[in-house]
Amino acid sequence: MVVFELKRGTLSRDAVAQVIDYASYLDSLDDGELCQHISHNSARHGIERIENFEEWYGDNAQGDGLESLRPIRTVLVGLGVDNRTERMVTFLAKSSGMDISLLTFYGFSYEGKTLLARQLNVESTSGVGNGAGRRDTPSKAERWEHLVDLAKDLGVHDLFVEAVSTFRRNWTVHDENVGTRRIGLYLRDMSDISRRRYLAYARVAAHEHRVDLLFYSRAVELCPDGFQEAIGDIPFDTYPKGRKGNPLEPGTEIQFRLTAPDWDTHRNTLIGLIQAVYDAVQQQDTVATSEYEVEVDDVGDNDD
């Protein structure tokens, strides 16, 4: 994640304060808040609309989890810089561990054209661009331990661990994205046999005295009958909000908010739903593989 502070004039120390303000705000958000912030501000200035950033990032980041967005990189860009500002940025880059760089451009008019000359005044010593010197991020196992400790602090340790374990037992081939408050669960997408990837189908999040089980729209659309049965028994929310009247509308996510008694009451229904989603994805896998094998078998045949 990169924060750019752009000035059409000379960079001053106010620009340094601004870029630190923006970066510190984003860094203060937990993963869920950050995803909502990005989704809310998408679909502007020619950027595609991202309904669910966590799902989108899981699909496009080649296996990286949300933790790979941090630490945040900052870049100041302007038409020149005063000495005091350059000194401040140099100090932050060398001494504070902050990933901050400073770029300046100089403009020239030539034969009716405007030419820009780029100059890198200060380059971050963290080397994020090439991966050298980047602060180590916790391993998946370490993040899981942190998440379990958080669930314990929130009073839902047993419920959270059992909910995640249920997915792990029933989704025998899957991947996970372990965040600060939640764990995303991914299944292999075989709709395109030539490009194997994992897509987000569900998420388990820890909250005070409850655990949320969210199923992404691709899971709901695969198992409409299973979700129809589950929402008839279990209290649920939808995203986007307000779709409870038609929760199976395409693009709708369904979230069950569960206390320990809720889990005990509806355990069998939820286990059946989790298994149904996995089976539906595997069936999709089988169909895609069969179609691919037919196509490959046809290649090279000389029917003449």
N, C-alpha and C positions, 0 to 999 in steps of 0.2 A: 504494500500500500504506500502510495507516494502522495505527498501534499506539495503542491506548487503554489508559491506566492509570486504573482506576476505584477510588475510595475512598468508602466509605459515611460516612466521617467527614471531618475537616479534612485537607486536603492538607499534607504536610510535605516536607522536602527528601529524605527516603527515597524518596518517590514519584518525584521527579525522577531519582534514581539508577536506580530500577527501569525507568522508561520508556526511559532511555538504554541500559541493559543489554539490554533486549529488542530495541530498534531496531538496536543495533550488532551483535547476534547475527544477526539476519535479513540485515543488510547484508553480513555476512562470508560468507554462503553464495553459492556460484556459482549460476547459473540452474538447473542440474540438481538441486542439493541443495535449493534453495528450492521447486522443483516437487514434489519428493518430500515435503518437510515439509508443504506445504499439502495434498497428496493424503492423506497419512497422518492428518492432523488433521481431515479433512472427515467428514461423516456423523455429526456430533455436534450436540446442542442444536438439532435441527430443520434443520440445514444439509444440503443434498444431498450425496451421495457423489460425489466427483470422482476417478475412477480415474486420469486423466492430466491434470494441471493445465495443462501446456503446450498440449496439444491443446484442452482446454476453453477456455483463455484466447484461443487463436487463433480459436476459433469464436465467441466472445462479445464480444471487445474491439474489434470494428469496425475491424480491421486493425492495431491497436496490437500491437507486439511486447513481449516480456517486459521490455525495457529501460524501458518506460513505467511499470513498477511502482516505479521508483526515481527520485529520492530518496524515502526513506521519510518519511511525515508522522507526527508524534506529537502526542497530545492527552491532557492531564491533566484528569480530571473528579473533583470532590469536593463535599462539603457544606461549603464555605468553604475558606479557604487562609490560612496564616500569612504574615506580612510577609516573612520571610526566603525562603520558597519562591517567593513572587510575584516578589521581586527577582531570584532565580536564573533563573526562567523568562523574565523580561523581558530579562535579559542574553543568554541563549542565543538568544532570538528576534531580537534586534537586532544582536548582535555576532558570533555564531559562524556564521551562515548555516544553522543547524539549523532545520528546519521544525517548530516546536513551538508549541502553543497551550494555553491554560488556561481551563477552564470551571468555574464553580461554580454550585451550585443551593442555594436556600434553601427549606426546607419549612415550610408553614403548615397548621394544621388549621382547617377552616371547615365548620361544619354537618355534621360527620361525614365530611368528605372531606379528603384530603391534597392540597394544591396545591403545585406546584413552580415557583419563579421562577428563570429562567435568567439568568446574568450572564456575559458574555465578559470575563474579566479581562485576558488577554493573547492577542493574535492574531498569528500568524506574519507576518513582513514579506515572506515569499517569495511569498505570494499564490497558492498552489497551487490553491485553490478556484476561482479565476477565470482561471487560466493566466498571470496577470501576474507577472513577476519570477521565474518558475521557471527553475532552472538548465538551460541548454541541454543536450540529450542529443545524443550523436554521431549523425551521419547514417548511413544504411545503408551508404554507401560507406566511411565511416570505420570502422564496425564490421567490415566485411568485411576491410579492410586489417589491422585488429588481429587478427582471427581467422586470417588467413593468416600473420601474424608468429608467432602462438602455435603454429600447426602446424609452422612452421619450427623453433621452439625445441624442440618435442616430437619432432623428427626425422621428421615425416610430411608435409612440405610438398607434395611432388610427388603423393603418394598422395591427400591431402586435396583438393587442387585438381582432380585428375583425377576423383575421385568426384563432387564437386559439379558439375564441367563436364559429366559424363555426364548428370546430371539436367537440367541447363540445355539441353543439345542435344536431348534426347528429349522433355522437357516444354516444348513450344514456347510454351504459354500457362500461366503459373504465377505465384505470388507467393512471397516469401521472408521469413522472420523470422530475422535474423542476431543471434545471442546472443554471449555471451562465449567459449563453448567449442564451439558447435554452430550449425548452420543448419537451420531448419525449412523444408520445401518444401510448398507449398500448391497445390491445384488447385481450379478453380471448381466449386462445387456447383450443379447445375441440377435437382436433384430437386424443388425448389420454384421454378418459373420466375418467380414474382412477387418472389422475394427472392434476388438474386444475391449470393453470398458465397463466400469461399475457405475450404476446410477443409484441415487438416494431413493429409498422407498419408505423409510420410517425413521423416527427419532424418539429417543427417550430423554426427558429432561427432569431434573430434580428441582423441586420447589419446597417451601416450608410446609411440612405436613401433607404433601401430595406429590405425585409423579404424573407427568403428562406423557401420554403416548400419542404421537402425531403420525398420521399416515399421509404421505404425499399423494397428489392427485393421480399419479401413474399407478399407485397401488389401488386406489379407490376405483379407478376405471377398469382395472383388471378383474376385480371381485365385487361387482355391484350387489349381488345377492348376499354375500357374506357381510358386507357393510350395512345393507338394509336390515338384516337380522340384528346386528350388533347395536345399531343406533335405536332400535326399538326397545332395548333393555337398558342401555348404558347412557348416562348423561354425556353430551358431547358439545363441542363447539365446531364452527367451520371457519375456514379462511379461503376467500374473502368472507368477512362477517356478513351476517344476514341471509345466508343460504340455507338455514335450517328447514325452510319450507320445501326446498328442493336440494338436499345435500348431495345427491348423486349427479348434479349438473357437472359437465366436463370442466376440469380446471379447479375443482373444489378439493381442499384438504380437510380431513376430519381428525379432530383431536379429542381424546378421552382424558378427562382430568380425574385421577384416581387417588383416593385415600386407601389405607390398608384394608378397611372393611369393604370398599368397592372392589378391590382386587380379589379378595376372598370370595365375594359374591359372584363375580363375573369372570373368574379365572378361566373356566372351561370355554366360555364363548370367545374370550380374547385369544386363548391358545389356538382354538380352531380357526380364527380369523388370520392370525400370524402364519399358520401353516398353509391356509388357503392362498394367501398372497405368494408364498414361496412356490407352491405347486403350480400356480398360474404362470409365474415367471419361467419355471422349468419347462412347462408345456410350450411356452413361447420359444424357448431355447430349442426344444425338439423340432418344432415346426420349421424354425429358421434353418436349423442344421439340415433337415430333410430337403428343403427347397434348394439349399446350397449344393448338396450332394447331387441332386438331379441336374442342376446347372453344370456342375463340373463333369458329370458323366456324359452330358451332351456335347461338351467341348471336344473337338477332334473327331467326332463321328462323321463319317463320309456316307451320307444317305444316298448319294448319287450312285 
